[in-house]
C-alpha cells in the first residue's frame, strides 16, 4: 500500500532538539526538580510549595504534548 507512512516516534516541537515521549517526560522531571529547588530558595516564604507543583505539572503536560 503506497499511501501508508510508517509512524514517526520522534518529532519536532518547540524544544530545540528532536525528542520522543520519554525525552519530553525526562525534560519535564528535570524542570520540575529545578523549579522546586529555586522555589524553596526564593519564594517559599511568600507562596507555598504546592503552587510550584501545580505550575510544574501544567508545564509538564504542555511539554509532553507539544514539545
C-alpha positions as CSV (number, residue, x, y, z in Angstrom):
1,X,0.0,0.0,0.0
2,X,1.7,3.1,-1.3
3,X,-0.2,5.6,0.8
4,X,0.6,4.3,4.2
5,X,3.5,6.0,6.0
6,X,5.4,4.5,9.0
7,X,4.6,6.2,12.2
8,X,7.4,8.6,13.5
9,X,8.5,8.1,17.1
10,X,10.5,11.4,17.1
11,X,9.1,14.7,16.2
12,X,9.9,18.4,16.1
13,X,8.2,20.7,18.6
14,X,9.2,23.9,20.4
15,X,12.2,22.2,22.0
16,X,15.4,22.8,20.1
17,X,16.0,19.1,19.7
18,X,14.2,16.1,18.2
19,X,12.5,14.2,21.0
20,X,10.4,11.2,21.7
21,X,7.9,10.8,24.6
22,X,10.5,9.6,27.1
23,X,12.8,12.5,26.3
24,X,10.0,15.0,26.9
25,X,9.0,13.3,30.1
26,X,12.6,13.3,31.4
27,X,13.0,17.0,30.5
28,X,9.7,17.7,32.4
29,X,11.0,15.9,35.5
30,X,14.3,17.8,35.4
31,X,12.4,21.1,35.0
32,X,10.2,20.1,38.0
33,X,13.2,19.5,40.2
34,X,14.9,22.7,39.2
35,X,11.8,24.9,39.7
36,X,11.1,23.3,43.1
37,X,14.7,23.9,44.3
38,X,14.6,27.5,43.2
39,X,11.1,27.9,44.6
40,X,12.2,26.7,48.0
41,X,15.2,29.1,48.0
42,X,13.4,32.2,46.8
43,X,9.6,32.0,47.1
44,X,8.6,29.5,49.8
45,X,8.2,32.3,52.4
46,X,5.7,34.1,50.0
47,X,3.9,31.2,48.3
48,X,3.5,27.6,49.4
49,X,5.3,24.8,47.5
50,X,2.1,23.2,46.2
51,X,1.7,26.3,43.9
52,X,5.1,25.3,42.3
53,X,3.9,21.7,41.9
54,X,0.7,22.8,40.1
55,X,2.6,25.1,37.8
56,X,5.2,22.4,37.0
57,X,2.5,19.8,36.3
58,X,0.8,22.1,33.9
59,X,4.2,22.9,32.3
60,X,4.9,19.1,32.1
61,X,1.6,18.4,30.3
62,X,2.3,21.2,27.8
63,X,5.9,20.0,27.3
64,X,5.0,16.3,26.8
65,X,2.2,17.2,24.3
66,X,3.7,20.0,22.3
67,X,7.5,19.6,23.0
